Amino acid sequence: MESLLMKRKLFLYNFKNLRWAKGRRETYLCYVVKRRDSATSCSLDFGYLRNKMGCHVEVLFLRYISDWDLDPDRCYRITWFTSWSPCYDCARHVADFLRAYPNLTLRIFTARLYFCEDRKAEPEGLRRLHRAGAQIAIMTFKDFFYCWNTFVENREKSFKAWEGLHENSVHLSRKLRRILLPLYEVDDLRDAFKTLGL
């Protein structure tokens, strides 16, 4: 069984939001699962996972949470912090999962955007996830700081931003916004039409 906390070097190597992250083939997923009871929420579990034997980490998490026998009358919030955004197939599986569990919300904060050779597939996967209700964002300093203090065996060492962290977060956020922009424009048009009574 893996440690509940990630080693510092492992976190820094895999979550560094480089523009070109060559050699980083694994995806790490840190998660927090909470049950929401009216105005309060109760943490149920937290930890981290990584790809195993050809199975992507998002699918591993779905298998893990599927075994929980979630109460359909209760609301759950899952938060992911991932080293890579989901590939097209994983985005499809997660979107289907969210549709099957309407009482569950998912927020995904990702360090880097993943693109395969077919550069149209991954953006479409992210749009599909967004349409299924997932909130998707790029990790910023505060997210890396939170992960460092929650999921990393940091031995009380403070999190220090690496050179380019902020600039790369801004760059990736703009890229993600452009990917999801068509959806925002459609929502804006729908709202405008409703306002106009059309």
N, CA and C of each residue as an Amber inpcrd file, in Angstrom:
protein
   594
   0.8390000  -1.1960000   0.0000000   0.0000000   0.0000000   0.0000000
   0.8800000   1.2550000   0.0000000   0.4860000   2.2300000  -0.8210000
   1.2470000   3.4690000  -0.9060000   0.9960000   4.3270000   0.3240000
   1.9770000   5.1660000   0.6100000   1.8300000   6.1280000   1.6920000
   0.6800000   7.0670000   1.3460000   0.0340000   7.5810000   2.3650000
  -1.0510000   8.5320000   2.1510000  -0.5000000   9.8490000   1.6000000
   0.7510000  10.1420000   1.9430000   1.3680000  11.3900000   1.5070000
   2.4300000  11.1370000   0.4440000   2.5390000  12.0660000  -0.4710000
   3.4820000  11.9740000  -1.5760000   4.8390000  12.5430000  -1.1460000
   5.9030000  11.9640000  -1.6540000   7.2440000  12.4960000  -1.3940000
   7.3770000  13.8570000  -2.0750000   8.1580000  14.7340000  -1.4600000
   8.3140000  16.0970000  -1.9840000   8.8130000  16.1240000  -3.4190000
   9.8900000  15.3750000  -3.6890000  10.4770000  15.3900000  -5.0360000
   9.4930000  14.8530000  -6.0680000   8.7210000  13.8450000  -5.6880000
   7.7210000  13.2620000  -6.5850000   6.6630000  14.3060000  -6.9500000
   6.1960000  15.0350000  -5.9480000   5.2010000  16.0830000  -6.1930000
   5.7740000  17.1740000  -7.0890000   6.9470000  17.6910000  -6.7310000
   7.5370000  18.7970000  -7.4860000   7.8210000  18.3980000  -8.9320000
   8.3070000  17.1840000  -9.1440000   8.6190000  16.7330000 -10.5020000
   7.3440000  16.5830000 -11.3350000   6.3300000  15.9580000 -10.7660000
   5.1240000  15.6370000 -11.5360000   4.1300000  16.7810000 -11.6460000
   4.1020000  17.6850000 -10.6890000   3.1030000  18.7560000 -10.7210000
   3.6520000  20.0870000 -11.2410000   4.9370000  20.1630000 -11.5090000
   5.5080000  21.4170000 -12.0150000   4.8130000  21.7790000 -13.3210000
   4.2730000  22.9770000 -13.3920000   3.4430000  23.3810000 -14.5300000
   4.2800000  23.9210000 -15.6950000   5.2260000  23.1510000 -16.1200000
   6.0790000  23.5270000 -17.2480000   5.2720000  23.5820000 -18.5320000
   5.6970000  24.4200000 -19.4550000   5.0090000  24.4740000 -20.7550000
   5.2970000  23.2290000 -21.5640000   6.5300000  22.7260000 -21.4750000
   6.9060000  21.4890000 -22.1690000   7.4520000  20.5400000 -21.1230000
   6.6500000  19.5650000 -20.7230000   6.9990000  18.6510000 -19.6280000
   7.4050000  17.2890000 -20.1930000   8.5000000  17.2640000 -20.9100000
   8.9640000  16.0090000 -21.5280000   9.3220000  14.9880000 -20.4600000
   9.0030000  13.7280000 -20.7580000   9.3770000  12.6440000 -19.8540000
   8.4120000  12.3970000 -18.7140000   7.4610000  13.2530000 -18.5340000
   6.4930000  13.0710000 -17.4400000   5.2980000  12.3110000 -17.9970000
   5.3960000  10.9990000 -17.9540000   4.3980000  10.1430000 -18.6030000
   3.2790000   9.6940000 -17.6710000   3.4890000   9.8150000 -16.3810000
   2.4630000   9.3830000 -15.4330000   1.5680000  10.5620000 -15.0590000
   0.3510000  10.2390000 -14.7160000  -0.5560000  11.2550000 -14.1890000
  -0.8030000  10.9440000 -12.7170000  -0.6640000  11.9610000 -11.8970000
  -0.9630000  11.8550000 -10.4710000  -2.2440000  12.6270000 -10.2050000
  -3.0530000  12.0890000  -9.3120000  -4.3460000  12.6850000  -8.9740000
  -4.4580000  12.7310000  -7.4590000  -4.4910000  13.9210000  -6.8990000
  -4.7510000  14.1040000  -5.4670000  -6.2400000  14.4040000  -5.3450000
  -6.8830000  13.8230000  -4.3490000  -8.3350000  13.9770000  -4.2540000
  -8.7970000  14.2470000  -2.8320000  -9.9320000  14.9430000  -2.7570000
 -10.6450000  15.1680000  -1.5000000 -12.1100000  14.8510000  -1.7930000
 -12.7100000  14.0210000  -0.9570000 -14.1290000  13.6860000  -1.0980000
 -14.8530000  14.2160000   0.1310000 -15.8850000  15.0210000  -0.1180000
 -16.6740000  15.5810000   0.9880000 -18.1460000  15.2870000   0.7750000
 -18.8610000  15.0990000   1.8820000 -20.3220000  14.9810000   1.8400000
 -20.8730000  16.3070000   2.3330000 -21.8120000  16.8410000   1.5790000
 -22.3780000  18.1340000   1.9510000 -23.7220000  17.9180000   2.6450000
 -23.8250000  18.4600000   3.8470000 -25.0690000  18.4060000   4.6140000
 -25.5210000  19.8420000   4.8320000 -26.5080000  20.2630000   4.0990000
 -27.0250000  21.6440000   4.1070000 -25.8680000  22.6480000   4.0690000
 -25.6310000  23.3760000   5.1510000 -24.6190000  24.4450000   5.1310000
 -23.2140000  23.9450000   5.4530000 -23.0880000  22.7240000   5.9190000
 -21.7680000  22.2240000   6.3130000 -21.3270000  21.0950000   5.3900000
 -20.0430000  20.7990000   5.4470000 -19.5430000  19.6540000   4.6920000
 -18.6260000  18.8350000   5.5820000 -18.5840000  17.5530000   5.2910000
 -17.8290000  16.6120000   6.1090000 -16.8350000  15.8870000   5.2040000
 -15.5440000  15.9820000   5.5120000 -14.5320000  15.2780000   4.7180000
 -14.6470000  13.7760000   4.9550000 -14.7200000  13.0250000   3.8620000
 -14.8280000  11.5720000   3.9560000 -13.5020000  10.8790000   3.6720000
 -12.7160000  11.4560000   2.7560000 -11.4600000  10.8170000   2.3930000
 -10.5920000  11.7880000   1.6100000  -9.2840000  11.5540000   1.6520000
  -8.3530000  12.2860000   0.7980000  -7.1470000  11.3870000   0.5660000
  -6.4050000  11.6720000  -0.4840000  -5.2220000  10.8800000  -0.7920000
  -4.7640000  11.1720000  -2.2020000  -3.9750000  10.2650000  -2.7380000
  -3.5270000  10.4340000  -4.1200000  -3.4050000   9.0860000  -4.8000000
  -3.5240000   9.1170000  -6.1070000  -3.4130000   7.9270000  -6.9530000
  -2.5160000   8.2680000  -8.1370000  -2.0350000   7.2390000  -8.8220000
  -1.3040000   7.4390000 -10.0710000  -1.6570000   6.3180000 -11.0250000
  -1.3420000   6.5020000 -12.2980000  -1.6170000   5.4650000 -13.3020000
  -1.0230000   4.1360000 -12.8450000  -1.7250000   3.0350000 -13.1460000
  -1.2150000   1.7040000 -12.8010000  -1.4920000   0.7480000 -13.9480000
  -0.4940000  -0.0100000 -14.3320000  -0.6200000  -1.0840000 -15.3380000
  -1.5210000  -0.7100000 -16.5100000  -1.2090000   0.3810000 -17.1510000
  -1.9630000   0.7870000 -18.3370000  -3.3440000   1.3410000 -18.0550000
  -3.6970000   1.4950000 -16.8040000  -5.0150000   2.0450000 -16.4540000
  -4.8120000   3.4860000 -15.9950000  -5.5050000   4.3930000 -16.6520000
  -5.3570000   5.8060000 -16.3130000  -5.9470000   6.1000000 -14.9400000
  -5.3560000   7.0850000 -14.2840000  -5.6800000   7.3900000 -12.8980000
  -7.1410000   7.8150000 -12.7150000  -7.7100000   8.4920000 -13.7090000
  -9.1060000   8.9200000 -13.5870000 -10.0330000   7.7060000 -13.4980000
  -9.7470000   6.6830000 -14.3120000 -10.5480000   5.4520000 -14.2920000
 -10.3500000   4.7130000 -12.9660000  -9.1220000   4.7090000 -12.4630000
  -8.8650000   4.0910000 -11.1570000  -9.6920000   4.7650000 -10.0700000
  -9.7560000   6.0980000 -10.1020000 -10.5480000   6.8120000  -9.1060000
 -12.0320000   6.4680000  -9.2420000 -12.5390000   6.4150000 -10.4730000
 -13.9590000   6.0760000 -10.6750000 -14.2750000   4.6920000 -10.1210000
 -13.3620000   3.7430000 -10.3290000 -13.5570000   2.3890000  -9.7580000
 -13.5760000   2.4530000  -8.2370000 -12.6560000   3.2320000  -7.6850000
 -12.5470000   3.3690000  -6.2350000 -13.8310000   3.9570000  -5.6510000
 -14.3060000   5.0490000  -6.2110000 -15.4880000   5.7260000  -5.6620000
 -16.7620000   4.9300000  -5.9390000 -16.7860000   4.1410000  -7.0080000
 -17.9630000   3.3230000  -7.3270000 -18.2110000   2.2640000  -6.2550000
 -17.1490000   1.8470000  -5.5740000 -17.2820000   0.8360000  -4.5160000
 -17.8340000   1.4170000  -3.2130000 -18.0320000   2.7050000  -3.1550000
 -18.4560000   3.3630000  -1.9260000 -19.9360000   3.2010000  -1.6230000
 -20.7400000   2.8420000  -2.5890000 -22.1840000   2.7550000  -2.3910000
 -22.7200000   4.1010000  -1.8780000 -22.5160000   5.1480000  -2.6950000
 -22.9160000   6.5030000  -2.3180000 -24.4280000   6.6160000  -2.1370000
 -24.8360000   7.3220000  -1.1140000 -26.2500000   7.5410000  -0.8200000
 -26.8210000   8.5040000  -1.8600000 -27.8000000   8.0700000  -2.6620000
 -28.3520000   8.9420000  -3.7120000 -29.0960000  10.1650000  -3.1640000
 -29.4450000  10.1480000  -1.8710000 -30.1590000  11.2690000  -1.2730000
 -29.2280000  12.3140000  -0.6520000 -27.9260000  12.0830000  -0.7670000
 -26.9520000  13.0250000  -0.2010000 -26.1130000  13.6230000  -1.3120000
 -25.5670000  14.8010000  -1.0690000 -24.7170000  15.4780000  -2.0610000
 -23.2520000  15.2860000  -1.6950000 -22.4580000  15.0200000  -2.7030000
 -21.0280000  14.8050000  -2.5200000 -20.2570000  15.7590000  -3.4210000
 -19.1340000  16.2490000  -2.9130000 -18.2470000  17.0830000  -3.7180000
 -16.8740000  16.4180000  -3.7580000 -16.3990000  16.2100000  -4.9590000
 -15.0740000  15.6320000  -5.1560000 -14.1930000  16.7060000  -5.7860000
 -13.0060000  16.8620000  -5.2410000 -12.0370000  17.8040000  -5.8030000
 -10.7930000  17.0240000  -6.1900000 -10.3680000  17.2270000  -7.4290000
  -9.1400000  16.6090000  -7.9420000  -8.1050000  17.6910000  -8.2010000
  -6.8670000  17.3580000  -7.9160000  -5.7130000  18.1340000  -8.3490000
  -4.8800000  17.1590000  -9.1670000  -4.7420000  17.4060000 -10.4590000
  -4.0770000  16.4410000 -11.3350000  -2.8320000  17.0490000 -11.9810000
  -1.8530000  16.1850000 -12.2380000  -0.6310000  16.6550000 -12.8950000
  -0.8720000  16.8940000 -14.3860000  -1.8000000  16.1680000 -14.9990000
  -2.2030000  16.3420000 -16.3970000  -3.7240000  16.3770000 -16.4570000
  -4.2540000  17.1350000 -17.3960000  -5.7020000  17.0950000 -17.6340000
  -6.0480000  15.7400000 -18.2540000  -7.3080000  15.3060000 -18.1660000
  -7.6870000  13.9830000 -18.6840000  -7.5640000  13.8740000 -20.2030000
  -7.2230000  12.6890000 -20.6650000  -7.2450000  12.4150000 -22.1040000
  -8.7170000  12.3210000 -22.5440000  -8.9390000  12.2130000 -23.8280000
 -10.3020000  12.1870000 -24.3570000 -11.1220000  11.0370000 -23.7610000
 -10.5640000   9.8210000 -23.7520000 -11.3090000   8.6550000 -23.2480000
 -11.6510000   8.8050000 -21.7700000 -10.6980000   9.2780000 -20.9760000
 -10.9640000   9.4530000 -19.5460000 -12.0190000  10.5380000 -19.3220000
 -11.9340000  11.6150000 -20.1050000 -12.9420000  12.6770000 -19.9880000
 -14.3270000  12.1240000 -20.2820000 -14.4180000  11.2460000 -21.2720000
 -15.7010000  10.6270000 -21.6310000 -16.2130000   9.7570000 -20.4820000
 -15.3250000   8.9420000 -19.8920000 -15.7260000   8.0820000 -18.7670000
 -16.1920000   8.9200000 -17.5690000 -15.4570000   9.9830000 -17.2750000
 -15.8110000  10.8280000 -16.1270000 -17.1330000  11.5450000 -16.3950000
 -17.3280000  12.0410000 -17.6100000 -18.5900000  12.7200000 -17.9570000
 -19.7690000  11.7570000 -17.8040000 -19.6150000  10.5220000 -18.2740000
 -20.6750000   9.5150000 -18.1320000 -20.9540000   9.2300000 -16.6560000
 -19.8920000   9.1570000 -15.8530000 -20.0170000   8.9100000 -14.4240000
 -20.8070000  10.0440000 -13.7580000 -20.4810000  11.2870000 -14.1190000
 -21.1800000  12.4390000 -13.5280000 -22.6590000  12.4400000 -13.9000000
 -22.9580000  12.0290000 -15.1180000 -24.3690000  11.9630000 -15.5290000
 -25.1190000  10.8720000 -14.7570000 -24.4180000   9.7980000 -14.4110000
 -25.0400000   8.6970000 -13.6660000 -25.2290000   9.0400000 -12.1790000
 -24.4450000  10.0140000 -11.6860000 -24.5150000  10.4120000 -10.2720000
 -24.7930000  11.9160000 -10.1820000 -26.0400000  12.3250000 -10.3800000
 -26.3530000  13.7610000 -10.3670000 -26.1600000  14.4150000  -8.9900000
 -26.0250000  13.6160000  -7.9410000 -25.8290000  14.1420000  -6.5900000
 -24.3470000  14.3840000  -6.2810000 -23.5030000  14.2590000  -7.2790000
 -22.0650000  14.3780000  -7.1040000 -21.5260000  15.5290000  -7.9630000
 -20.7130000  16.3990000  -7.3750000 -20.0740000  17.4550000  -8.1610000
 -18.5730000  17.2040000  -8.1780000 -17.9540000  17.5880000  -9.2810000
 -16.5190000  17.3770000  -9.4540000 -15.8530000  18.6770000  -9.8640000
 -14.8080000  19.0190000  -9.1240000 -13.9480000  20.1430000  -9.4940000
 -12.5760000  19.5670000  -9.8330000 -12.0370000  19.9740000 -10.9690000
 -10.7230000  19.4960000 -11.3980000  -9.7870000  20.6950000 -11.5360000
  -8.7050000  20.6530000 -10.7840000  -7.6450000  21.6450000 -10.9080000
  -6.4490000  20.8990000 -11.4860000  -5.9570000  21.3340000 -12.6310000
  -4.8870000  20.5900000 -13.2910000  -3.6410000  21.4510000 -13.4510000
  -2.4840000  20.8150000 -13.3090000  -1.2130000  21.5300000 -13.4370000
  -0.8960000  21.8230000 -14.9000000  -1.2200000  20.8530000 -15.7780000
  -0.8730000  20.9990000 -17.2040000  -1.9950000  20.4390000 -18.0600000
  -2.0810000  20.9280000 -19.2910000  -3.0590000  20.4220000 -20.2530000
  -2.4170000  19.3330000 -21.0960000  -3.1200000  18.2090000 -21.2080000
  -2.6140000  17.0770000 -21.9810000  -3.1800000  17.1280000 -23.3940000
  -2.3060000  16.9660000 -24.3720000  -2.7290000  16.8650000 -25.7740000
  -2.0180000  15.6860000 -26.4070000  -2.7760000  14.8350000 -27.0770000
  -2.2200000  13.6950000 -27.7980000  -1.9180000  14.1490000 -29.2250000
  -1.5270000  13.2050000 -30.0790000  -1.2380000  13.5470000 -31.4790000
  -2.4530000  14.1950000 -32.1480000  -3.6310000  13.6520000 -31.8890000
  -4.8540000  14.2360000 -32.4330000  -5.2550000  15.3900000 -31.5160000
  -4.8080000  16.5770000 -31.8250000  -4.9730000  17.7270000 -30.9290000
  -6.4120000  18.2080000 -30.7990000  -7.3380000  17.6190000 -31.5720000
  -8.7490000  18.0190000 -31.4560000  -9.4820000  17.1870000 -30.3990000
  -8.9800000  15.9690000 -30.1450000  -9.6880000  15.0460000 -29.2470000
  -9.7090000  15.5530000 -27.8100000  -8.5530000  15.9120000 -27.2540000
  -8.5020000  16.3140000 -25.8440000  -9.3510000  17.5560000 -25.5630000
  -9.2630000  18.6080000 -26.3990000 -10.1510000  19.7520000 -26.1370000
 -11.6300000  19.3650000 -26.1610000 -12.0100000  18.4890000 -27.0810000
 -13.4050000  18.0390000 -27.1300000 -13.7640000  17.2640000 -25.8610000
 -12.8310000  16.4610000 -25.3620000 -13.0470000  15.7420000 -24.1020000
 -13.2580000  16.6930000 -22.9410000 -12.4570000  17.7650000 -22.8820000
 -12.6150000  18.7540000 -21.8050000 -13.9580000  19.4760000 -21.9180000
 -14.3700000  19.7720000 -23.1540000 -15.6900000  20.4110000 -23.3380000
 -16.8080000  19.4690000 -22.9030000 -16.6700000  18.1970000 -23.2100000
 -17.6770000  17.2000000 -22.8090000 -17.7750000  17.1290000 -21.2830000
 -16.6230000  17.1150000 -20.6300000 -16.5820000  17.0930000 -19.1620000
 -17.2740000  18.3310000 -18.5900000 -16.9720000  19.4640000 -19.1610000
 -17.5640000  20.7350000 -18.7090000 -19.0850000  20.7090000 -18.8850000
 -19.5440000  20.2030000 -20.0250000 -20.9990000  20.1040000 -20.2640000
 -21.6680000  19.1620000 -19.2680000 -20.9110000  18.1530000 -18.7860000
 -21.4580000  17.2010000 -17.8070000 -21.4740000  17.7840000 -16.3940000
 -20.9820000  19.0170000 -16.2440000 -21.0580000  19.6770000 -14.9410000
 -19.7420000  19.7910000 -14.1970000 -18.6660000  19.2260000 -14.7160000
 -17.3710000  19.3380000 -14.0350000 -16.8520000  20.7630000 -14.1530000
 -16.3090000  21.2550000 -13.0560000 -15.6400000  22.5620000 -13.0780000
 -14.1680000  22.2740000 -13.3320000 -13.5940000  22.9010000 -14.3520000
 -12.2030000  22.6290000 -14.7240000 -11.4270000  23.9300000 -14.6610000
 -10.2710000  23.8890000 -13.9910000  -9.4270000  25.0770000 -13.8780000
  -7.9600000  24.6610000 -13.8580000  -7.1090000  25.6110000 -14.1460000
  -5.6630000  25.4100000 -14.0660000  -5.2110000  25.7380000 -12.6420000
  -4.2880000  24.9410000 -12.1330000  -3.7760000  25.1750000 -10.7870000
  -2.9940000  26.4890000 -10.7290000  -3.2140000  27.2170000  -9.6520000
  -2.4800000  28.4550000  -9.3900000  -1.6320000  28.2430000  -8.1440000
  -0.9090000  29.2740000  -7.7450000  -0.0580000  29.1600000  -6.5590000
  -0.8270000  28.6020000  -5.3640000  -2.0360000  29.1400000  -5.1350000
  -2.7760000  28.6960000  -3.9370000  -3.1420000  27.2090000  -4.0010000
  -3.3550000  26.6790000  -5.2110000  -3.6630000  25.2500000  -5.3510000
  -2.4300000  24.3920000  -5.0860000  -1.2800000  24.8250000  -5.6110000
  -0.0290000  24.0970000  -5.3390000   0.2880000  24.1580000  -3.8480000
   0.0690000  25.3090000  -3.2390000   0.3010000  25.5000000  -1.8030000
  -0.5980000  24.5500000  -0.9990000  -1.8810000  24.5080000  -1.3740000
  -2.8280000  23.6090000  -0.6950000  -2.3820000  22.1610000  -0.8200000
  -2.0230000  21.7470000  -2.0350000  -1.5710000  20.3610000  -2.2500000
  -0.3320000  20.0480000  -1.4260000   0.6110000  20.9720000  -1.4110000
   1.8530000  20.8030000  -0.6540000   1.5400000  20.5490000   0.8230000
   0.5790000  21.2850000   1.3600000   0.2500000  21.1580000   2.7840000
  -0.7300000  20.0430000   3.0940000  -1.3970000  19.4950000   2.0740000
  -2.4120000  18.4630000   2.2950000  -1.9480000  17.0630000   1.8740000
  -1.2460000  16.9770000   0.7500000  -0.9320000  15.6720000   0.1550000
   0.5490000  15.3080000   0.1530000   1.4050000  16.2260000   0.5970000
   2.8510000  16.0090000   0.4860000   3.4860000  15.8520000   1.8640000
   4.3900000  14.8830000   1.9460000   5.1840000  14.6700000   3.1560000
   6.2370000  15.7770000   3.1770000   5.8310000  16.9610000   3.6010000
   6.6820000  18.1450000   3.4220000   7.6600000  18.4050000   4.5640000
   7.5670000  17.6220000   5.6230000   8.4480000  17.7670000   6.7930000
   8.5310000  19.2190000   7.2500000   7.3720000  19.8640000   7.2350000
   7.2160000  21.2410000   7.6970000   8.0410000  22.2460000   6.9090000
   8.4570000  21.8770000   5.7000000   9.1230000  22.8420000   4.8140000
   8.0360000  23.5960000   4.0680000   8.2070000  24.8810000   3.9390000
   7.2240000  25.7150000   3.2550000   7.2720000  25.4750000   1.7540000
   6.1370000  25.6520000   1.1210000   6.0960000  25.5460000  -0.3400000
   6.7210000  26.7850000  -0.9380000   7.6220000  26.5680000  -1.8920000
   8.2560000  27.6880000  -2.5860000   7.9120000  27.5870000  -4.0630000
   7.4050000  28.6640000  -4.6060000   7.0480000  28.6910000  -6.0290000
   8.3140000  28.5820000  -6.8710000   8.2310000  27.8100000  -7.9470000
   9.3520000  27.7160000  -8.8800000   9.2510000  28.8600000  -9.8860000
  10.3420000  29.1040000 -10.5480000  10.3750000  30.1630000 -11.5490000
   9.3880000  29.8300000 -12.6650000   8.5360000  30.7850000 -12.9880000
   7.5770000  30.6010000 -14.0710000   6.2360000  30.0340000 -13.6390000
   6.0550000  29.7150000 -12.3570000   4.7820000  29.1220000 -11.9030000
   3.6080000  30.0240000 -12.2800000   3.6710000  31.2860000 -11.8920000
   2.5470000  32.1960000 -12.1460000   2.3260000  32.4090000 -13.6460000
   3.3970000  32.6780000 -14.3720000   3.2860000  32.9330000 -15.8130000
   2.6990000  31.7280000 -16.5390000   3.1640000  30.5330000 -16.1680000
   2.6530000  29.3180000 -16.8110000   1.1890000  29.0680000 -16.4540000
   0.7990000  29.3760000 -15.2100000  -0.6140000  29.2330000 -14.8180000
  -1.4940000  30.1530000 -15.6530000  -1.0320000  31.3870000 -15.8380000
  -1.8000000  32.3540000 -16.6300000  -1.9000000  31.8820000 -18.0770000
  -0.7720000  31.4540000 -18.6480000  -0.7460000  30.9620000 -20.0310000
  -1.7030000  29.7760000 -20.2140000  -1.6190000  28.7950000 -19.3040000
  -2.4710000  27.6010000 -19.4030000  -3.9400000  27.9420000 -19.1600000
  -4.2130000  28.8900000 -18.2560000  -5.5970000  29.3040000 -18.0030000
  -6.2160000  29.9180000 -19.2510000  -5.4310000  30.7250000 -19.9530000
  -5.9240000  31.3160000 -21.2070000  -6.1980000  30.2350000 -22.2370000
  -5.3030000  29.2610000 -22.3130000  -5.4700000  28.1560000 -23.2690000
  -6.7440000  27.3690000 -22.9390000  -6.9530000  27.0620000 -21.6520000
  -8.1570000  26.3400000 -21.2290000  -9.4040000  27.1710000 -21.5190000
  -9.3310000  28.4510000 -21.2660000 -10.4770000  29.3370000 -21.5290000
 -10.8470000  29.3030000 -23.0160000  -9.8220000  29.3130000 -23.8940000
 -10.0840000  29.2330000 -25.3410000 -10.7230000  27.9010000 -25.7210000
 -10.3310000  26.8350000 -25.0300000 -10.9220000  25.5130000 -25.2980000
 -12.3900000  25.5040000 -24.8870000 -12.6780000  26.0630000 -23.7110000
 -14.0460000  26.0330000 -23.1830000 -14.8910000  27.2140000 -23.6550000
 -14.2540000  28.2140000 -24.2790000 -14.9440000  29.4350000 -24.6830000
 -16.2180000  29.2050000 -25.4870000 -16.2140000  28.3110000 -26.4840000
 -17.4700000  28.1070000 -27.2270000 -18.6410000  27.7700000 -26.3020000
 -18.3670000  27.0280000 -25.2290000 -19.4420000  26.6800000 -24.2920000
 -19.9150000  27.9080000 -23.5290000 -18.9590000  28.7540000 -23.1120000
 -19.3430000  29.9750000 -22.3950000 -20.1600000  30.8850000 -23.3040000
 -19.7520000  30.9850000 -24.5740000 -20.4850000  31.8390000 -25.5140000
 -21.9120000  31.3390000 -25.7140000 -22.0940000  30.0160000 -25.8010000
 -23.4320000  29.4340000 -25.9590000 -24.2670000  29.7390000 -24.7230000
 -23.6750000  29.5650000 -23.5320000 -24.4040000  29.8730000 -22.2960000
 -24.7850000  31.3500000 -22.2510000 -23.8560000  32.2350000 -22.6510000
 -24.1380000  33.6660000 -22.6630000 -25.2830000  33.9820000 -23.6140000
 -25.2890000  33.3360000 -24.7960000 -26.3630000  33.5560000 -25.7720000
 -27.7050000  33.0900000 -25.2240000 -27.6950000  31.8970000 -24.5820000
 -28.9330000  31.3790000 -23.9880000 -29.4820000  32.3650000 -22.9570000
 -28.5740000  32.8720000 -22.0800000 -28.9940000  33.8340000 -21.0520000
 -29.5480000  35.1110000 -21.6940000 -28.8740000  35.5640000 -22.7500000
 -29.3330000  36.7790000 -23.4560000 -30.7100000  36.5570000 -24.0750000
 -30.9140000  35.3810000 -24.6950000 -32.2080000  35.0740000 -25.2930000
 -33.3080000  34.9850000 -24.2340000 -32.9780000  34.3780000 -23.0630000
 -33.9510000  34.2950000 -21.9800000 -34.3310000  35.6920000 -21.5010000
 -33.3180000  36.5380000 -21.3300000 -33.5510000  37.9110000 -20.8690000
 -34.4670000  38.6550000 -21.8480000 -34.2330000  38.4120000 -23.1330000
 -35.0310000  39.0870000 -24.1600000 -36.3900000  38.4140000 -24.3680000
 -36.5780000  37.2510000 -23.7160000 -37.8370000  36.5320000 -23.8610000
 -37.9720000  35.8140000 -25.1960000 -36.8360000  35.4500000 -25.7710000
 -36.8650000  34.7470000 -27.0770000 -36.7000000  33.2530000 -26.9110000
